[in-house]
Amino acid sequence: MSVLEIERHVAELRAILGDNGVLTGTDMAPYEVGARVDQGKSAFVLRPATTQQAAAAISYCVRERIHIVPQAGNTGVVAASTPDASGRQAVLSIDRMNRKFELDLDNRSVRADAGMRLSELNAKLEGHGLFFPIDLGADPRLGGMLATNTGGARFLKFGDVRKNTLGLTVVLADENGTVLDLNFDLRKNNTGVDWKHLFIGTSGVFGLITECVLNLERLPRQTAAALLVPTNPAKIMPLLNAMEARLGAYLTAFEGMSGNAIAATLAHIPSLRNPFQGGLIPSYVILVEITRSWDPRQGEQPLSETLESVLAEIWESADCPLADAIFGPPHEIWSLRHAISEGVKHLGKLVAFDLSFRRGQLMAFCERMAIEIPQKFPDVSICDFGHIGDGGVHFNLVASKGGASAADSTFERRVRDWVVDIVVNDFGGSFSAEHAIGRKNQAYYDAYTPQKLKDLASALKAVTSPAGIGIARYDGAASRPTSNATS
């Protein structure tokens, strides 16, 4: 795209979006770099403020054959929201689409713009005793959460974004910028195909989400949490099963953290308190949380005592799975868990995986990796953490600074190919639990998705958004991730 072409497009698009709606030059820099330092070059950045503006801008880009890269909070880790290195793609950010907030207390739902941040939404809901129950370490925008079908740390109780979405407004990438109003506020509606699910978790390639109707939950009024040390990895699933049997719907989270991940976090963030006796960090730790959504009642056992009683029962059982339990203020316990992503990435060269397994297979995978990684990559440490309660794990490998692996340009590709092959073929797992598809994992979609499913996806793409939108390619035609997506 020549300079004159870019100037013409910018002038036309500013007539649609206004001067603040189109960025060029150095103003584009924040939109060209992703959370994992994946970086590209955009022709210009579009920032519509309404669904109508988004439709008009998309229509223009389609007619001019300009590829669109939808971008929300830009917190994703698979390089799905940044442009390539060509300078020919247009980033379309939804960061100005953040005004709509229509709360329906009786329906326990909210209609909101997709550009609203999760923290902003929950701040507006807090006074009503409600929240959107997707708990994340980052602060994404709603549209990005929908496009990736985010899960989060409390999936065990509340489910993922898909489960908590009632409706959407979507702009299709066709010549008309067609707007689909799928914003049904109904919790039960079987009058035809539930089209919203086509746009949730598919990285924007079938259309741009501009508004959403979300299910809300009541804010917890009572919370108790603890750090549990299992006797060995094989006892983690029996521990989870025992807690589910005794706590039922009270059980909100059952999160795993490796000792390496905790150590890296405490070293990087000295303000965090080391909760372990003598400062000795166990090899693996479980964060467990239980909640109630009502205020304490007279004569009701406090939730902290409920948790202690349940753990005491488990402790006294035959073949006890617990070695230790550390109680503390829930906010302190969660502060350690939420800081792990930041702590781990400063340890060395990070290769991060977002994996999912049947619950009973997750720890078996981790145990196998604990044996094979040191043999195959002796200068690499495992700093995993994740959502044992739903079978998900953020499997982080860190190559030590100055080591052979960190200096080897082929290391990341080799270790990714090897790990994903084991995940898919040996464990029947998923290489993308809650971050969808981007440049980082496109090659694995291409390799492991049956051709029939690729054909179906290609047909759906042709009838929804036939023009160029998004980074992912669900027809499997894309090549391996390109060098402009670095980490």
N, C-alpha and C positions, 0 to 999 in steps of 0.2 A: 504494500500500500504506500503510494508516494506521499510526500509532504502535502502536495496540492489536494490529493484525495482526502487526506485526513482533515485538512482545513475546511474542505467543503462539507464533510460529514459532521464536523464539530459545529459549524454554523447552522446546519439543518437541525441537528439534534438540540442545540440550545434554543432554537425557536419552539421546540416541543417541551423541553424540560426546564428552560430558564438557565441563566448563567451559572447558578450554583449546581445545576443538575448535570453538568458535563465538566470533568476535570481533565487537564492535560499537563504535560511537563512534570516538574518535581512534585506537584500536588498528587500525582498518581502513586507515588512511592509506597505508601502504606497498603495499597490495594494490590501491589505486585509481589509482596512477600508473605508467605504463609507461616503458620505456627511452627513448622518443622524446617524453616528456612528454605522451602521450595520457592523458587523465584523465577519470574518471567518478565515480559515486557508487553505492556498494553498499548493499543493504538490510542485509546481514550477510556475514561471511566464514566459510566452512566449512573446517575443517582436519582431515579424517579421518586416522587413523593407520594404518588397514589397509584392504584391499580390502573386507572385510565392512562396515566402518563407511562407506566410500564408497558401497557399494551401498544401505545403509539410508538414508543422507542423500539420495542421488539419488532413491530411491523416494519419500521424503517430499516432496521438491520437485516431482516430477512430479505426484503426487496433488494437491498444493496449487497447481499451475500457476505455479510459481516458475521463471523462466528461470535456467539455470546457466551461469556463465562459468568454464570450466576455466582454471587458472593454474598454471604450473610455476615456472621461475626468473624469469619476467617480464622476460626480456632481448630479446624480439622487437621488431621495428621496424615492424610493419604494423598496430599497434593491435588485435591479435587476442586479448589476454588481460586486458583491463580492461573494467569494466562501462560501460554508457552513463550518461547524466546523469539518468536517471529515478529512481534510488534504489529500483527495484523488482527488480533482478537480484541474484543471489547469486553471489559469487565462490567457487569451490571450489578451494582451494589444496592441492597435493600435498606441501607442504614438510615435513610431519611423516611422510610415507611414505618413510623413508630408512634402514630398519634391515636389510632383507633383503640378504644378500650370500652367495651360494652358488656357490663357484668349482669348476669341473670342469676340472682341469688336463689330463686326457687328451683331453677334447673341445675344449679351448681355448675355453671359454665360461663365462659367468657369468649367474646368475639374480639380479636385483636389483630393489629397489623403484624405481618411476618417479620418486620424489621425491629420489633421491640425486643430488648434484651430480657433474658430470663430473670435477672435480678430486678429489673424495673417492673416486670409483670408481678413478681412476688411482693415487691414493696407496695404496689397498689392493692394487692389482695390481702395483705397482712391485717389491716384494720377490720376486715370482714371475717377474720378467722379462717381464711382459705389459702391454699397455695397450689401451684402446678407441681405435681409430685415427682419431678424428674430432677434428681440431685446430682450435680456435676461439679468437678473441680474448676472447670473453666466457666466463663460467663457468655455463652453463645446467644445468638438471636434466634427467635422462634422458627424462622424459615429454615435456618441451617439445621436445627434440631429435627424438623420434619423431614428435610431432604436426606438426612442420614439415619433416621429412626433411632435416635439416641436412647440408650438404656439408663445408665447411671447406677449409683450405689444403692438405691432403694428399690431396684427392679423386683426383688424378691416379694415385696408387698404390693407395689403399685403398678408393676409392668412397665413397658416402654412407651415411647411417644405414640406409636400406632394405637395402642390400647386406649390412650387418653385423648384421641382426636375424634371429634364429632363431625367436623366439616372443614372444607377448604375453599378458597378462591384461587384459581390458577389461570395464568396467561400462557397460551400455547405459542410455540415458535412457528407460526405460519404467516402468510402474507398479510392476513387481517389482524394479527395479534389477538386472536379469539380469546375471550374471557369466559371461563367455565365457572359458574356459580354452584359450587358443591357445598355451600355453607349451611348444611342442614343442622339444626339444633337438636334433632331427635336422637334419642339413645337407641331406639328400635325403628328400623326402616328397611323393609325387605321388598320394596317396589321395583327393584331392578338391580343392575350391577352396582356395587358399591365402589364407584370410580375413584374415591379419594385415595384408596390403597395403592393405586397405580403411581401416585406422585409421592408417597411416603417411602423414604429409604432408597430412592433411585437417583439421587444426586442431581436433580434438576434437568435430566436429559429429556423428560417427557413434557416439561413445562415449568414455569416459574411460579412458585407459591407466593402469593401476596397477602393473603389474609387467612385466618384460621379460627375455628371454634373448638375450644379445648375443655375437656372435663377437669373439674377442680376437686380437690379433697380438703377435708378439714385439717387445719394445722394441729399437730400433736400438742396436747396440753400437759402430757407427762412423758418423760423420756428417761431411760436408764441405759447405760452402755458399759461395756467391759472389754478388756483385752484378754483373750484366752490363749494359752500355750498348749497345743496338743501334745500328747506323749510321742506321737510319730505321725508322719503324713497319712498312713493308712487309717488312722483313727478320726480323720477330719470328717469324712462322710457319716460315720456313726454318730459323731457329735452333732452334726447338722440335723440328722434324722431325729435324734433324741430331743433336740430343742424344738423342732417343729411339732413333735408329738405333744410336748408339754406346754408350749406357748401359743400355738395356733396363729391367729391373725395378729397377735401382739408382736410377733417377730418381724422386724422391719428390714434388718440388714445382717448379712453374714459375709464379711469381707476378709479376704486373705492378704497378708503382707509378708514378703520374705524378709529375713534378717538383713540381707544385703541392701534391700530397698530402704528399710528403716535406717540402717547405719548411714547410708548416703544422704538421706534426708536430714537426720540430726546433725551431720557434719556440715551440711550446707546452710542450715537454718538454725544457728545456735540459740535463737530465742525459744525454740521448742524444748519442752521439758522431756528428758529421758525418764519414762515411767517405770523402767525395769530395775529390779533390786540389784544394787551394786553397779548399775549401768551396763550389766551384761545382757546383750540383745539376743533373744532366742533365734533359732534358725528359721522359725515360722510362727506367725502370730495371726489370730483371728480377731477381728473387730465385730462384736455382736451388739445389736441395738434392739430394744423393744420400746414400743410407744402405745399411748392411749390418746384418743382425740377428745376426751372430756376432762374437766377439772376434777381434782381429787375429791372423793366423797367421804363423808364421815364414816369411820369404821372400815373403810376399804384399805386393803394392804397397799402400802406405797409400792410403786413400781420397782424401785431399787431393791426392796426386800423380796419382791416376786422373782426378780432375776437371781438374787442370791440364793433363794430357796430352790429354784430349778437347778442351778449349778451344783448346789449341795446334793440334791437327789442324784444327779449324774455322777458326781464324785464318789458317791457311796455305792454306785452300781458295780456289778461284776465287770471286770476288764475295763476299768475306767479309762476314757479317752483323754482326760485332762491331766496336765502336769502342773498348771498354775492358772490363776485368774487374778487380774488386776483391775480394780474398780476405780472410777474417777469421774469427774465432771464430763458429761457427753461432749461439750464443745472442745475440751482439751483433747479428748480421744480422737474426735473427728479431725481436728486441726493437723494431727500427725498423718492421718490417711490422705487428706486432701493436698498435703504438701509434697507427697511422694513424686508426682510427675516432675515438679520443679527441681527437687533434690537429685533425682536420678540423672537428668539430662546434663548436669554439670560434672558428672563423674568421669566422662570420657566420650568416645565416639558411640553414640546411641543408635541402635537398630531396634525399633519398636514394632511389636506385633500386637494386633487386636484379635484375639482368638476366642473361639467358643467350642465347647464340648458338651456331650451328655454329662450330667453332673458327676456321675460316678467315674468318669474317665479323666476329669481335669487333673486331679492329683497324680494319677498314673502317668500322664504326659509329663508333668513337672518333675516327677521322680526320674523318669527316663532321661530327660534333658540334663538333670543334675549329674548323671553318670556320663553322658556322651559329650556334652559341651566341653568339659575340661580335657577330654581325650582328643577332640577334634580341633578345638580352639583354646589352647591353654592360657592365653592372655585375655580371655573374655569372662566376665562375671555375669551371673543371672540376677536381675533385680526386678522380679516379677511381683505383681499385686493384682487384685481384681475381685471379681464378684462370684465367689464360690457358690452362693445361693442360687445363681442362675446359670452356672457353667461357663462364665466368661473370665478371661484372664488377660491383663495387659502384660504380655511376656516381653520384657525388656532385656536386651543383651547389650552390655557395655564393654567396648574394647578399651583397654587401659591406654592412657595417654603415652605416646612414645613407643608403644608396642608394635609388633609386626602387623597385627590385624588392622590397627588404626591407620597404618601407613599403606596398606594394600588396597589399591583402587578396586580390586575385584571382590574384596571381603564381603561387603554388604550384599551383593547379588548372590554370591555363593551361599552365604548363611541363610538368606531369605528363601532361596530355592530349596535348600535342604530341610529347613524347619517346616515350610508349608507342605512339602511332600509328605512328611511324617504326619502332620496334622490331618490332612485330607485322606491320605491313603491308608495309614495305619490306625487312625483313631476315628475316622468318619466325622471330623470336626469342620469348622468354618474358619477361613482365613480372614474374615471380616465380620466381627461380632456386632459392632455398633458404630462404625465409621464409614460404611458404604464403600463405593468403588472410586478410586482416583488413580493418578499416575503410579503411585507406589504399589498398588496391587492389581492393576489392570491385567498384567501378564497372567496372573493366577485365575482371574475370571476367564480369560481366553483359554487357559489350559484345562481347567477343571469343570467348566460348565457344559452340560450336554448340548450338542448341536441343535436339537429340537427346541430347547429353551432359548437359545440364541436366535433362532428363526422366529419364534413367537415374539421375543423382545423387539426384533427388527421390524416386524409387522406392526406392533403397537407404536413404535417410534414413527413409522411412516404415516399413521393416521392421526397422531396427536401433534407432534412437533417435528415435521419433516426437515426443517432447516437446522443449521448448526447451533446447538446450544448444549452447554455442559462439557465436562472433560471426559467422563466415563463413556465407554462404548459397549453397550450391551449386546450388540451383534457380534462381538468378538473380533472385529476387524482391526482393532488398534494393535500397534506393535508393543514391544516391551517398554516399560517406563523409560522416558528419555532423560538425558543428562541434565536438563534444566531443572529437574526436580531433585534437589539435593537435600541431604540432612546430615 
